[in-house]
Amino acid sequence: MTPEVAAALEQALGARASQSRRLGGGDINDAFEVTLTDGRTVFVKTNRSPPQGMFPAEARGLEWLDQAGALRVPQVLASSESFLALEFLRSARRQPGFDETLGRGLAALHAFGSPSFGLGYDNFIGRLPQSNRMAPDWPSFYWTERLEPQLRLASDRGLIGGGPMRRFQRLQQELPNLVGDTEPPARLHGDLWGGNLHVDEDGAPCLIDPAVYGGHREIDLAMMRLFGGFGARVFDAYEEAYPLSAGASERVSLYQLYPLLVHVNLFGSTYVGSVERALSDCGS
């Protein structure tokens, strides 16, 4: 942790960092367990060259999720352009019923809802900017604020060529018929893969590193299925608490397109094949 961040942290929290320990696991930011002179232990995330507004947006996202009272998120202690300070959550063995708690809690989070498709401010998914400009309906939002910006970025970088682009154009025309029944906007975590699920000191689920917005709830569920890490009981418990509309299993690939395009732009063309397979599953 740089002296500049340490000084800003002291000013924000009213106590000096007496000890810090670097933590592993992140591929975008540096993370530290910091002990303060007043005895508190805090989690601090930093970046030497963060995108402008990244840490304040994450802080707002955590607070937005916490409003639902559905699943635990770490308490925000302070944020600035150079760091994010959160309560430090020590991890324990998963409690009995962990998967059911997670599934029902996620259902409650989604059901708590959002005022609109989108959000009143933009944020980030990974290190990529994520526009949350509000839209009157879900198909419009999913195309203009999710798929199209990632496609444009991938095309500009030479990662996706004309063939897949034409297939996406066909998908755009069919999108209103593919997205499923009309539902109110859900309160989404937005980047819910296994690495963004934490087990707290009581063995209960805790959500971290969100990319929040109001959207279709099947987005979170599709992301959870993309890379594994979630047991079948999570999805069963969710379905019991908040049943999905007909055809949800057929829409998984459609809603995995966004995170797959994000991975193309973050990690390169090795993910293009996965994008094309998802397009085929969508009939495009």
C-alpha atoms as an extended CHARMM CRD file, in Angstrom:
* protein
*
       284  EXT
         1         1  MET       CA              0.0000000000        0.0000000000        0.0000000000  PROA      1               0.0000000000
         2         2  THR       CA              1.4930000000        3.3230000000       -1.0570000000  PROA      2               0.0000000000
         3         3  PRO       CA              2.1800000000        6.1150000000        1.4420000000  PROA      3               0.0000000000
         4         4  GLU       CA             -0.3440000000        8.2690000000       -0.3950000000  PROA      4               0.0000000000
         5         5  VAL       CA             -3.1140000000        5.7030000000        0.0570000000  PROA      5               0.0000000000
         6         6  ALA       CA             -2.1150000000        5.1670000000        3.6960000000  PROA      6               0.0000000000
         7         7  ALA       CA             -2.3870000000        8.9000000000        4.3400000000  PROA      7               0.0000000000
         8         8  ALA       CA             -5.7690000000        9.1520000000        2.6080000000  PROA      8               0.0000000000
         9         9  LEU       CA             -7.0080000000        6.1290000000        4.5500000000  PROA      9               0.0000000000
        10        10  GLU       CA             -5.9380000000        7.7080000000        7.8480000000  PROA      10              0.0000000000
        11        11  GLN       CA             -7.7560000000       10.9140000000        7.0110000000  PROA      11              0.0000000000
        12        12  ALA       CA            -10.9320000000        9.0250000000        6.0330000000  PROA      12              0.0000000000
        13        13  LEU       CA            -11.0150000000        6.5960000000        8.9650000000  PROA      13              0.0000000000
        14        14  GLY       CA             -9.4310000000        8.6920000000       11.7040000000  PROA      14              0.0000000000
        15        15  ALA       CA             -6.7670000000        6.1340000000       12.5410000000  PROA      15              0.0000000000
        16        16  ARG       CA             -3.3720000000        5.2790000000       11.1070000000  PROA      16              0.0000000000
        17        17  ALA       CA             -2.4960000000        1.9640000000        9.4860000000  PROA      17              0.0000000000
        18        18  SER       CA             -0.1060000000        0.1790000000       11.8510000000  PROA      18              0.0000000000
        19        19  GLN       CA              0.2090000000       -2.9870000000        9.7740000000  PROA      19              0.0000000000
        20        20  SER       CA             -0.8740000000       -4.1860000000        6.3450000000  PROA      20              0.0000000000
        21        21  ARG       CA             -0.8040000000       -7.5780000000        4.6770000000  PROA      21              0.0000000000
        22        22  ARG       CA             -1.2450000000       -8.0680000000        0.9540000000  PROA      22              0.0000000000
        23        23  LEU       CA             -4.0510000000      -10.4470000000        0.0090000000  PROA      23              0.0000000000
        24        24  GLY       CA             -4.2370000000      -12.5980000000       -3.1080000000  PROA      24              0.0000000000
        25        25  GLY       CA             -7.0900000000      -13.3370000000       -5.4780000000  PROA      25              0.0000000000
        26        26  GLY       CA             -7.5710000000      -10.1330000000       -7.4620000000  PROA      26              0.0000000000
        27        27  ASP       CA             -6.3920000000       -9.6320000000      -11.0470000000  PROA      27              0.0000000000
        28        28  ILE       CA             -7.3640000000       -5.9460000000      -11.3850000000  PROA      28              0.0000000000
        29        29  ASN       CA             -6.7190000000       -4.3170000000       -8.0050000000  PROA      29              0.0000000000
        30        30  ASP       CA             -4.3670000000       -4.7830000000       -5.0720000000  PROA      30              0.0000000000
        31        31  ALA       CA             -6.0030000000       -5.8390000000       -1.8090000000  PROA      31              0.0000000000
        32        32  PHE       CA             -4.7800000000       -5.5590000000        1.7720000000  PROA      32              0.0000000000
        33        33  GLU       CA             -5.7720000000       -6.5580000000        5.2800000000  PROA      33              0.0000000000
        34        34  VAL       CA             -4.9990000000       -3.4130000000        7.2550000000  PROA      34              0.0000000000
        35        35  THR       CA             -4.7720000000       -3.1460000000       11.0340000000  PROA      35              0.0000000000
        36        36  LEU       CA             -5.4470000000        0.3700000000       12.3570000000  PROA      36              0.0000000000
        37        37  THR       CA             -4.0000000000        1.9810000000       15.4640000000  PROA      37              0.0000000000
        38        38  ASP       CA             -7.4610000000        2.0030000000       17.0640000000  PROA      38              0.0000000000
        39        39  GLY       CA             -7.6030000000       -1.8060000000       16.8470000000  PROA      39              0.0000000000
        40        40  ARG       CA             -9.8850000000       -2.1260000000       13.8410000000  PROA      40              0.0000000000
        41        41  THR       CA             -9.0420000000       -4.4420000000       10.9510000000  PROA      41              0.0000000000
        42        42  VAL       CA            -10.2510000000       -3.2980000000        7.5370000000  PROA      42              0.0000000000
        43        43  PHE       CA            -10.1260000000       -4.5270000000        3.9700000000  PROA      43              0.0000000000
        44        44  VAL       CA             -8.5800000000       -2.0490000000        1.5450000000  PROA      44              0.0000000000
        45        45  LYS       CA             -8.6530000000       -2.2880000000       -2.2310000000  PROA      45              0.0000000000
        46        46  THR       CA             -6.3130000000       -0.0210000000       -4.2180000000  PROA      46              0.0000000000
        47        47  ASN       CA             -5.0730000000        0.5250000000       -7.7490000000  PROA      47              0.0000000000
        48        48  ARG       CA             -2.1840000000        2.6920000000       -8.9210000000  PROA      48              0.0000000000
        49        49  SER       CA             -4.1020000000        3.8150000000      -12.0230000000  PROA      49              0.0000000000
        50        50  PRO       CA             -7.7960000000        3.1020000000      -11.4490000000  PROA      50              0.0000000000
        51        51  PRO       CA            -10.4160000000        4.1750000000      -13.9750000000  PROA      51              0.0000000000
        52        52  GLN       CA            -11.9640000000        7.4110000000      -12.7700000000  PROA      52              0.0000000000
        53        53  GLY       CA            -14.8680000000        6.7680000000      -10.4300000000  PROA      53              0.0000000000
        54        54  MET       CA            -14.3200000000        3.0100000000      -10.1030000000  PROA      54              0.0000000000
        55        55  PHE       CA            -14.0510000000        2.7810000000       -6.3120000000  PROA      55              0.0000000000
        56        56  PRO       CA            -16.8580000000        5.2690000000       -5.5260000000  PROA      56              0.0000000000
        57        57  ALA       CA            -19.1250000000        3.3970000000       -7.9520000000  PROA      57              0.0000000000
        58        58  GLU       CA            -18.3690000000        0.0840000000       -6.2540000000  PROA      58              0.0000000000
        59        59  ALA       CA            -19.1080000000        1.6300000000       -2.8650000000  PROA      59              0.0000000000
        60        60  ARG       CA            -22.4790000000        2.8700000000       -4.1100000000  PROA      60              0.0000000000
        61        61  GLY       CA            -23.2050000000       -0.5440000000       -5.5820000000  PROA      61              0.0000000000
        62        62  LEU       CA            -22.5650000000       -2.3350000000       -2.3040000000  PROA      62              0.0000000000
        63        63  GLU       CA            -24.8340000000        0.0950000000       -0.4890000000  PROA      63              0.0000000000
        64        64  TRP       CA            -27.5130000000       -0.3840000000       -3.1620000000  PROA      64              0.0000000000
        65        65  LEU       CA            -27.4470000000       -4.1420000000       -2.6460000000  PROA      65              0.0000000000
        66        66  ASP       CA            -27.5140000000       -3.7300000000        1.1230000000  PROA      66              0.0000000000
        67        67  GLN       CA            -30.7490000000       -1.7500000000        0.8970000000  PROA      67              0.0000000000
        68        68  ALA       CA            -32.5650000000       -4.9750000000        0.0190000000  PROA      68              0.0000000000
        69        69  GLY       CA            -31.5730000000       -6.6400000000        3.3020000000  PROA      69              0.0000000000
        70        70  ALA       CA            -31.5040000000       -9.9600000000        1.4570000000  PROA      70              0.0000000000
        71        71  LEU       CA            -27.8770000000      -11.1270000000        1.5920000000  PROA      71              0.0000000000
        72        72  ARG       CA            -24.9190000000       -9.7360000000        3.4600000000  PROA      72              0.0000000000
        73        73  VAL       CA            -22.5280000000       -7.3870000000        1.7050000000  PROA      73              0.0000000000
        74        74  PRO       CA            -19.4520000000       -5.8510000000        3.3550000000  PROA      74              0.0000000000
        75        75  GLN       CA            -20.0480000000       -2.5020000000        5.0210000000  PROA      75              0.0000000000
        76        76  VAL       CA            -18.4730000000        0.4290000000        3.1900000000  PROA      76              0.0000000000
        77        77  LEU       CA            -16.1740000000        2.4370000000        5.4860000000  PROA      77              0.0000000000
        78        78  ALA       CA            -14.7050000000        4.9070000000        3.0050000000  PROA      78              0.0000000000
        79        79  SER       CA            -13.9920000000        5.3430000000       -0.6870000000  PROA      79              0.0000000000
        80        80  SER       CA            -12.0180000000        7.6880000000       -2.9030000000  PROA      80              0.0000000000
        81        81  GLU       CA            -10.5220000000        7.7150000000       -6.3810000000  PROA      81              0.0000000000
        82        82  SER       CA             -7.5500000000        5.7090000000       -5.0600000000  PROA      82              0.0000000000
        83        83  PHE       CA             -9.0030000000        3.1980000000       -2.6020000000  PROA      83              0.0000000000
        84        84  LEU       CA            -12.0540000000        1.4400000000       -1.1980000000  PROA      84              0.0000000000
        85        85  ALA       CA            -12.1550000000        0.5130000000        2.4940000000  PROA      85              0.0000000000
        86        86  LEU       CA            -14.6010000000       -2.1270000000        3.7070000000  PROA      86              0.0000000000
        87        87  GLU       CA            -15.2340000000       -4.0530000000        6.8780000000  PROA      87              0.0000000000
        88        88  PHE       CA            -12.9160000000       -7.0500000000        7.0010000000  PROA      88              0.0000000000
        89        89  LEU       CA            -14.8260000000      -10.3220000000        6.7170000000  PROA      89              0.0000000000
        90        90  ARG       CA            -12.9910000000      -13.3630000000        7.9650000000  PROA      90              0.0000000000
        91        91  SER       CA            -14.0180000000      -16.5840000000        6.3070000000  PROA      91              0.0000000000
        92        92  ALA       CA            -15.2860000000      -19.7710000000        7.9180000000  PROA      92              0.0000000000
        93        93  ARG       CA            -16.5650000000      -23.1440000000        6.8030000000  PROA      93              0.0000000000
        94        94  ARG       CA            -19.9100000000      -22.9710000000        5.0350000000  PROA      94              0.0000000000
        95        95  GLN       CA            -22.7910000000      -23.4530000000        7.4560000000  PROA      95              0.0000000000
        96        96  PRO       CA            -25.3850000000      -26.1990000000        6.8870000000  PROA      96              0.0000000000
        97        97  GLY       CA            -27.9800000000      -24.8990000000        4.4860000000  PROA      97              0.0000000000
        98        98  PHE       CA            -25.5560000000      -22.4420000000        2.8670000000  PROA      98              0.0000000000
        99        99  ASP       CA            -26.8280000000      -23.1320000000       -0.6490000000  PROA      99              0.0000000000
       100       100  GLU       CA            -30.4590000000      -22.7540000000        0.3560000000  PROA      100             0.0000000000
       101       101  THR       CA            -29.7010000000      -19.5030000000        2.1660000000  PROA      101             0.0000000000
       102       102  LEU       CA            -27.9330000000      -18.2020000000       -0.9230000000  PROA      102             0.0000000000
       103       103  GLY       CA            -30.7100000000      -19.2330000000       -3.3180000000  PROA      103             0.0000000000
       104       104  ARG       CA            -33.5030000000      -17.7550000000       -1.2250000000  PROA      104             0.0000000000
       105       105  GLY       CA            -31.4800000000      -14.6460000000       -0.4470000000  PROA      105             0.0000000000
       106       106  LEU       CA            -30.7670000000      -14.0430000000       -4.1150000000  PROA      106             0.0000000000
       107       107  ALA       CA            -34.4670000000      -14.4560000000       -4.8880000000  PROA      107             0.0000000000
       108       108  ALA       CA            -35.2530000000      -11.8400000000       -2.2300000000  PROA      108             0.0000000000
       109       109  LEU       CA            -32.6200000000       -9.4820000000       -3.6420000000  PROA      109             0.0000000000
       110       110  HSD       CA            -34.0800000000       -9.7580000000       -7.1300000000  PROA      110             0.0000000000
       111       111  ALA       CA            -37.6430000000       -9.3940000000       -5.8880000000  PROA      111             0.0000000000
       112       112  PHE       CA            -36.7330000000       -6.2270000000       -3.9750000000  PROA      112             0.0000000000
       113       113  GLY       CA            -36.4940000000       -4.7070000000       -7.4130000000  PROA      113             0.0000000000
       114       114  SER       CA            -35.1570000000       -1.5890000000       -9.0250000000  PROA      114             0.0000000000
       115       115  PRO       CA            -36.9320000000        1.6010000000      -10.1210000000  PROA      115             0.0000000000
       116       116  SER       CA            -35.9340000000        1.0200000000      -13.7470000000  PROA      116             0.0000000000
       117       117  PHE       CA            -33.9090000000       -0.9830000000      -16.2060000000  PROA      117             0.0000000000
       118       118  GLY       CA            -30.5200000000        0.5940000000      -15.6890000000  PROA      118             0.0000000000
       119       119  LEU       CA            -29.3440000000        2.8210000000      -12.8710000000  PROA      119             0.0000000000
       120       120  GLY       CA            -28.9170000000        6.4770000000      -12.0630000000  PROA      120             0.0000000000
       121       121  TYR       CA            -25.1380000000        6.2820000000      -12.5030000000  PROA      121             0.0000000000
       122       122  ASP       CA            -22.6160000000        4.3100000000      -14.5320000000  PROA      122             0.0000000000
       123       123  ASN       CA            -20.1870000000        1.8210000000      -13.0410000000  PROA      123             0.0000000000
       124       124  PHE       CA            -17.7590000000       -0.9020000000      -14.0860000000  PROA      124             0.0000000000
       125       125  ILE       CA            -17.6490000000       -4.6180000000      -14.8020000000  PROA      125             0.0000000000
       126       126  GLY       CA            -14.1140000000       -5.6680000000      -14.0580000000  PROA      126             0.0000000000
       127       127  ARG       CA            -12.1000000000       -2.6980000000      -15.3110000000  PROA      127             0.0000000000
       128       128  LEU       CA            -14.4530000000       -2.0130000000      -18.2320000000  PROA      128             0.0000000000
       129       129  PRO       CA            -16.9010000000        0.9060000000      -18.0740000000  PROA      129             0.0000000000
       130       130  GLN       CA            -20.5300000000       -0.1940000000      -17.8280000000  PROA      130             0.0000000000
       131       131  SER       CA            -23.1730000000        2.2570000000      -19.0210000000  PROA      131             0.0000000000
       132       132  ASN       CA            -26.4230000000        2.1080000000      -17.0720000000  PROA      132             0.0000000000
       133       133  ARG       CA            -28.4430000000        4.6120000000      -19.0750000000  PROA      133             0.0000000000
       134       134  MET       CA            -32.0450000000        3.8030000000      -18.2580000000  PROA      134             0.0000000000
       135       135  ALA       CA            -34.3610000000        2.2940000000      -20.8570000000  PROA      135             0.0000000000
       136       136  PRO       CA            -38.1370000000        1.8030000000      -20.9430000000  PROA      136             0.0000000000
       137       137  ASP       CA            -37.9840000000       -1.9520000000      -21.5180000000  PROA      137             0.0000000000
       138       138  TRP       CA            -35.6030000000       -4.8280000000      -21.0440000000  PROA      138             0.0000000000
       139       139  PRO       CA            -34.9030000000       -5.7780000000      -24.7140000000  PROA      139             0.0000000000
       140       140  SER       CA            -33.8900000000       -2.1900000000      -25.4610000000  PROA      140             0.0000000000
       141       141  PHE       CA            -31.6410000000       -2.0010000000      -22.4180000000  PROA      141             0.0000000000
       142       142  TYR       CA            -30.0220000000       -5.3890000000      -23.0200000000  PROA      142             0.0000000000
       143       143  TRP       CA            -29.0970000000       -4.4510000000      -26.5570000000  PROA      143             0.0000000000
       144       144  THR       CA            -28.1370000000       -0.7770000000      -26.2760000000  PROA      144             0.0000000000
       145       145  GLU       CA            -26.4450000000       -0.8250000000      -22.8560000000  PROA      145             0.0000000000
       146       146  ARG       CA            -25.0640000000       -4.3460000000      -22.6650000000  PROA      146             0.0000000000
       147       147  LEU       CA            -24.4770000000       -6.2260000000      -25.9160000000  PROA      147             0.0000000000
       148       148  GLU       CA            -23.8810000000       -3.3780000000      -28.3660000000  PROA      148             0.0000000000
       149       149  PRO       CA            -21.1680000000       -1.5110000000      -26.3810000000  PROA      149             0.0000000000
       150       150  GLN       CA            -19.1800000000       -4.7020000000      -25.8380000000  PROA      150             0.0000000000
       151       151  LEU       CA            -19.5630000000       -5.6680000000      -29.4980000000  PROA      151             0.0000000000
       152       152  ARG       CA            -18.3700000000       -2.2500000000      -30.6160000000  PROA      152             0.0000000000
       153       153  LEU       CA            -15.3520000000       -2.4360000000      -28.3260000000  PROA      153             0.0000000000
       154       154  ALA       CA            -14.4640000000       -5.9680000000      -29.4860000000  PROA      154             0.0000000000
       155       155  SER       CA            -14.8340000000       -4.9670000000      -33.1310000000  PROA      155             0.0000000000
       156       156  ASP       CA            -12.7050000000       -1.8410000000      -32.6910000000  PROA      156             0.0000000000
       157       157  ARG       CA             -9.9860000000       -3.9800000000      -31.1390000000  PROA      157             0.0000000000
       158       158  GLY       CA            -10.1400000000       -6.5240000000      -33.9700000000  PROA      158             0.0000000000
       159       159  LEU       CA            -11.2830000000       -9.2940000000      -31.6420000000  PROA      159             0.0000000000
       160       160  ILE       CA            -14.6140000000      -10.0570000000      -33.3590000000  PROA      160             0.0000000000
       161       161  GLY       CA            -15.0270000000      -10.0990000000      -37.1410000000  PROA      161             0.0000000000
       162       162  GLY       CA            -17.8200000000       -9.6200000000      -39.6230000000  PROA      162             0.0000000000
       163       163  GLY       CA            -19.3560000000      -13.0910000000      -39.3330000000  PROA      163             0.0000000000
       164       164  PRO       CA            -20.2440000000      -12.8950000000      -35.6310000000  PROA      164             0.0000000000
       165       165  MET       CA            -21.2400000000       -9.2570000000      -36.0440000000  PROA      165             0.0000000000
       166       166  ARG       CA            -23.8050000000      -10.2030000000      -38.6640000000  PROA      166             0.0000000000
       167       167  ARG       CA            -25.1290000000      -12.9170000000      -36.3820000000  PROA      167             0.0000000000
       168       168  PHE       CA            -25.5480000000      -10.3530000000      -33.6110000000  PROA      168             0.0000000000
       169       169  GLN       CA            -27.4500000000       -8.1090000000      -35.9940000000  PROA      169             0.0000000000
       170       170  ARG       CA            -29.8940000000      -10.9450000000      -36.5900000000  PROA      170             0.0000000000
       171       171  LEU       CA            -30.1170000000      -11.5000000000      -32.8520000000  PROA      171             0.0000000000
       172       172  GLN       CA            -30.9940000000       -7.8410000000      -32.3470000000  PROA      172             0.0000000000
       173       173  GLN       CA            -34.0190000000       -8.2030000000      -34.6060000000  PROA      173             0.0000000000
       174       174  GLU       CA            -35.2490000000      -11.2630000000      -32.7060000000  PROA      174             0.0000000000
       175       175  LEU       CA            -34.3940000000      -10.0570000000      -29.2170000000  PROA      175             0.0000000000
       176       176  PRO       CA            -37.9190000000       -8.9440000000      -28.1900000000  PROA      176             0.0000000000
       177       177  ASN       CA            -39.1250000000      -12.4910000000      -28.9100000000  PROA      177             0.0000000000
       178       178  LEU       CA            -36.2390000000      -14.1680000000      -27.0700000000  PROA      178             0.0000000000
       179       179  VAL       CA            -35.9520000000      -12.4020000000      -23.7290000000  PROA      179             0.0000000000
       180       180  GLY       CA            -38.8870000000      -14.1030000000      -22.0110000000  PROA      180             0.0000000000
       181       181  ASP       CA            -41.9960000000      -12.8070000000      -20.2770000000  PROA      181             0.0000000000
       182       182  THR       CA            -42.1930000000       -9.1690000000      -19.2840000000  PROA      182             0.0000000000
       183       183  GLU       CA            -41.0160000000       -8.7670000000      -15.6900000000  PROA      183             0.0000000000
       184       184  PRO       CA            -40.2900000000       -5.7730000000      -13.4570000000  PROA      184             0.0000000000
       185       185  PRO       CA            -36.6010000000       -4.8640000000      -13.1970000000  PROA      185             0.0000000000
       186       186  ALA       CA            -34.7270000000       -6.9150000000      -10.6250000000  PROA      186             0.0000000000
       187       187  ARG       CA            -31.9760000000       -5.6320000000       -8.3440000000  PROA      187             0.0000000000
       188       188  LEU       CA            -28.9230000000       -7.3620000000       -9.8240000000  PROA      188             0.0000000000
       189       189  HSD       CA            -25.4640000000       -8.0460000000       -8.4860000000  PROA      189             0.0000000000
       190       190  GLY       CA            -24.3450000000       -7.8870000000      -12.1130000000  PROA      190             0.0000000000
       191       191  ASP       CA            -21.1160000000       -9.9270000000      -11.9360000000  PROA      191             0.0000000000
       192       192  LEU       CA            -22.1330000000      -12.9730000000       -9.9420000000  PROA      192             0.0000000000
       193       193  TRP       CA            -19.5290000000      -15.6360000000      -10.5940000000  PROA      193             0.0000000000
       194       194  GLY       CA            -18.0640000000      -17.8970000000       -7.9220000000  PROA      194             0.0000000000
       195       195  GLY       CA            -15.1680000000      -15.5520000000       -7.1570000000  PROA      195             0.0000000000
       196       196  ASN       CA            -17.5990000000      -12.8380000000       -6.0630000000  PROA      196             0.0000000000
       197       197  LEU       CA            -19.2730000000      -15.0340000000       -3.4640000000  PROA      197             0.0000000000
       198       198  HSD       CA            -17.6570000000      -14.8640000000       -0.0260000000  PROA      198             0.0000000000
       199       199  VAL       CA            -18.2690000000      -17.0160000000        3.0380000000  PROA      199             0.0000000000
       200       200  ASP       CA            -18.3520000000      -14.8430000000        6.1490000000  PROA      200             0.0000000000
       201       201  GLU       CA            -17.2020000000      -15.5780000000        9.7000000000  PROA      201             0.0000000000
       202       202  ASP       CA            -20.5190000000      -17.2860000000       10.4840000000  PROA      202             0.0000000000
       203       203  GLY       CA            -20.3540000000      -19.4910000000        7.4020000000  PROA      203             0.0000000000
       204       204  ALA       CA            -23.0870000000      -17.5130000000        5.6270000000  PROA      204             0.0000000000
       205       205  PRO       CA            -23.0410000000      -16.2070000000        2.0330000000  PROA      205             0.0000000000
       206       206  CYS       CA            -21.8410000000      -12.6820000000        1.3640000000  PROA      206             0.0000000000
       207       207  LEU       CA            -21.7630000000      -10.8710000000       -2.0030000000  PROA      207             0.0000000000
       208       208  ILE       CA            -18.7100000000       -8.8460000000       -3.0360000000  PROA      208             0.0000000000
       209       209  ASP       CA            -17.4080000000       -6.9420000000       -6.0970000000  PROA      209             0.0000000000
       210       210  PRO       CA            -20.7550000000       -6.0430000000       -7.6710000000  PROA      210             0.0000000000
       211       211  ALA       CA            -21.5290000000       -4.4090000000      -11.0320000000  PROA      211             0.0000000000
       212       212  VAL       CA            -25.0800000000       -3.4510000000      -10.1030000000  PROA      212             0.0000000000
       213       213  TYR       CA            -28.0620000000       -2.2680000000      -12.1320000000  PROA      213             0.0000000000
       214       214  GLY       CA            -31.7370000000       -2.9560000000      -12.6270000000  PROA      214             0.0000000000
       215       215  GLY       CA            -32.2190000000       -5.7420000000      -15.1470000000  PROA      215             0.0000000000
       216       216  HSD       CA            -33.6730000000       -9.1500000000      -15.8950000000  PROA      216             0.0000000000
       217       217  ARG       CA            -33.0540000000      -11.5200000000      -12.9930000000  PROA      217             0.0000000000
       218       218  GLU       CA            -32.0130000000      -14.3570000000      -15.3010000000  PROA      218             0.0000000000
       219       219  ILE       CA            -28.7940000000      -12.4240000000      -16.0260000000  PROA      219             0.0000000000
       220       220  ASP       CA            -27.3960000000      -13.1810000000      -12.5540000000  PROA      220             0.0000000000
       221       221  LEU       CA            -28.4980000000      -16.8060000000      -12.7470000000  PROA      221             0.0000000000
       222       222  ALA       CA            -26.9330000000      -17.2880000000      -16.1960000000  PROA      222             0.0000000000
       223       223  MET       CA            -23.6520000000      -15.7990000000      -14.9950000000  PROA      223             0.0000000000
       224       224  MET       CA            -23.6700000000      -18.1980000000      -12.0380000000  PROA      224             0.0000000000
       225       225  ARG       CA            -23.8970000000      -21.1320000000      -14.4520000000  PROA      225             0.0000000000
       226       226  LEU       CA            -21.1490000000      -19.8960000000      -16.7580000000  PROA      226             0.0000000000
       227       227  PHE       CA            -18.0680000000      -20.8740000000      -14.7620000000  PROA      227             0.0000000000
       228       228  GLY       CA            -19.5500000000      -23.1350000000      -12.0730000000  PROA      228             0.0000000000
       229       229  GLY       CA            -19.0560000000      -22.8580000000       -8.3370000000  PROA      229             0.0000000000
       230       230  PHE       CA            -22.7340000000      -22.9320000000       -7.3540000000  PROA      230             0.0000000000
       231       231  GLY       CA            -24.5290000000      -26.0780000000       -6.2410000000  PROA      231             0.0000000000
       232       232  ALA       CA            -27.8210000000      -27.3230000000       -7.6600000000  PROA      232             0.0000000000
       233       233  ARG       CA            -29.5570000000      -26.5690000000       -4.3560000000  PROA      233             0.0000000000
       234       234  VAL       CA            -28.9000000000      -22.8360000000       -4.8660000000  PROA      234             0.0000000000
       235       235  PHE       CA            -30.9530000000      -22.8210000000       -8.0550000000  PROA      235             0.0000000000
       236       236  ASP       CA            -33.6510000000      -25.1030000000       -6.6390000000  PROA      236             0.0000000000
       237       237  ALA       CA            -34.0640000000      -22.8860000000       -3.5630000000  PROA      237             0.0000000000
       238       238  TYR       CA            -34.2650000000      -19.8110000000       -5.7800000000  PROA      238             0.0000000000
       239       239  GLU       CA            -36.9650000000      -21.4330000000       -7.9150000000  PROA      239             0.0000000000
       240       240  GLU       CA            -38.9720000000      -22.3840000000       -4.8300000000  PROA      240             0.0000000000
       241       241  ALA       CA            -38.8490000000      -18.8140000000       -3.5180000000  PROA      241             0.0000000000
       242       242  TYR       CA            -39.3050000000      -16.9510000000       -6.8150000000  PROA      242             0.0000000000
       243       243  PRO       CA            -40.2820000000      -19.2580000000       -9.7180000000  PROA      243             0.0000000000
       244       244  LEU       CA            -38.8470000000      -18.4130000000      -13.1110000000  PROA      244             0.0000000000
       245       245  SER       CA            -41.0570000000      -17.8640000000      -16.1300000000  PROA      245             0.0000000000
       246       246  ALA       CA            -41.4450000000      -20.5550000000      -18.7770000000  PROA      246             0.0000000000
       247       247  GLY       CA            -38.4520000000      -21.1920000000      -21.0110000000  PROA      247             0.0000000000
       248       248  ALA       CA            -35.8090000000      -19.8870000000      -18.5980000000  PROA      248             0.0000000000
       249       249  SER       CA            -33.4860000000      -22.8190000000      -19.2660000000  PROA      249             0.0000000000
       250       250  GLU       CA            -33.5610000000      -21.9870000000      -22.9770000000  PROA      250             0.0000000000
       251       251  ARG       CA            -32.4740000000      -18.4060000000      -22.2890000000  PROA      251             0.0000000000
       252       252  VAL       CA            -29.3010000000      -19.1910000000      -20.3490000000  PROA      252             0.0000000000
       253       253  SER       CA            -27.0650000000      -18.8190000000      -23.4180000000  PROA      253             0.0000000000
       254       254  LEU       CA            -28.7580000000      -15.5520000000      -24.3720000000  PROA      254             0.0000000000
       255       255  TYR       CA            -27.9520000000      -14.0740000000      -20.9790000000  PROA      255             0.0000000000
       256       256  GLN       CA            -24.4250000000      -15.4720000000      -20.9560000000  PROA      256             0.0000000000
       257       257  LEU       CA            -23.5960000000      -13.4500000000      -24.0740000000  PROA      257             0.0000000000
       258       258  TYR       CA            -22.9340000000      -10.2960000000      -22.0810000000  PROA      258             0.0000000000
       259       259  PRO       CA            -20.3700000000      -11.7570000000      -19.6350000000  PROA      259             0.0000000000
       260       260  LEU       CA            -18.7670000000      -13.6830000000      -22.4910000000  PROA      260             0.0000000000
       261       261  LEU       CA            -18.3190000000      -10.4930000000      -24.5150000000  PROA      261             0.0000000000
       262       262  VAL       CA            -16.8790000000       -8.8270000000      -21.4260000000  PROA      262             0.0000000000
       263       263  HSD       CA            -14.3690000000      -11.6720000000      -21.2020000000  PROA      263             0.0000000000
       264       264  VAL       CA            -13.4530000000      -11.1870000000      -24.8510000000  PROA      264             0.0000000000
       265       265  ASN       CA            -12.6520000000       -7.5560000000      -24.1260000000  PROA      265             0.0000000000
       266       266  LEU       CA            -10.8490000000       -8.2860000000      -20.8760000000  PROA      266             0.0000000000
       267       267  PHE       CA             -8.9050000000      -11.4030000000      -21.8130000000  PROA      267             0.0000000000
       268       268  GLY       CA             -8.8250000000      -11.6470000000      -25.6040000000  PROA      268             0.0000000000
       269       269  SER       CA            -10.0530000000      -13.6900000000      -28.5420000000  PROA      269             0.0000000000
       270       270  THR       CA             -9.8870000000      -17.0780000000      -26.7910000000  PROA      270             0.0000000000
       271       271  TYR       CA            -13.4530000000      -16.3930000000      -25.6410000000  PROA      271             0.0000000000
       272       272  VAL       CA            -14.8160000000      -15.7190000000      -29.1400000000  PROA      272             0.0000000000
       273       273  GLY       CA            -15.5820000000      -19.4070000000      -29.6750000000  PROA      273             0.0000000000
       274       274  SER       CA            -17.7260000000      -19.4090000000      -26.5330000000  PROA      274             0.0000000000
       275       275  VAL       CA            -19.5770000000      -16.3510000000      -27.8270000000  PROA      275             0.0000000000
       276       276  GLU       CA            -20.2680000000      -18.0940000000      -31.1530000000  PROA      276             0.0000000000
       277       277  ARG       CA            -21.5460000000      -21.2370000000      -29.4110000000  PROA      277             0.0000000000
       278       278  ALA       CA            -23.8890000000      -19.1300000000      -27.2810000000  PROA      278             0.0000000000
       279       279  LEU       CA            -25.1440000000      -17.4050000000      -30.4250000000  PROA      279             0.0000000000
       280       280  SER       CA            -25.8740000000      -20.7940000000      -31.9830000000  PROA      280             0.0000000000
       281       281  ASP       CA            -27.8500000000      -21.8040000000      -28.9010000000  PROA      281             0.0000000000
       282       282  CYS       CA            -29.9040000000      -18.6360000000      -29.4080000000  PROA      282             0.0000000000
       283       283  GLY       CA            -30.6300000000      -19.6030000000      -33.0130000000  PROA      283             0.0000000000
       284       284  SER       CA            -28.3820000000      -16.8850000000      -34.4910000000  PROA      284             0.0000000000
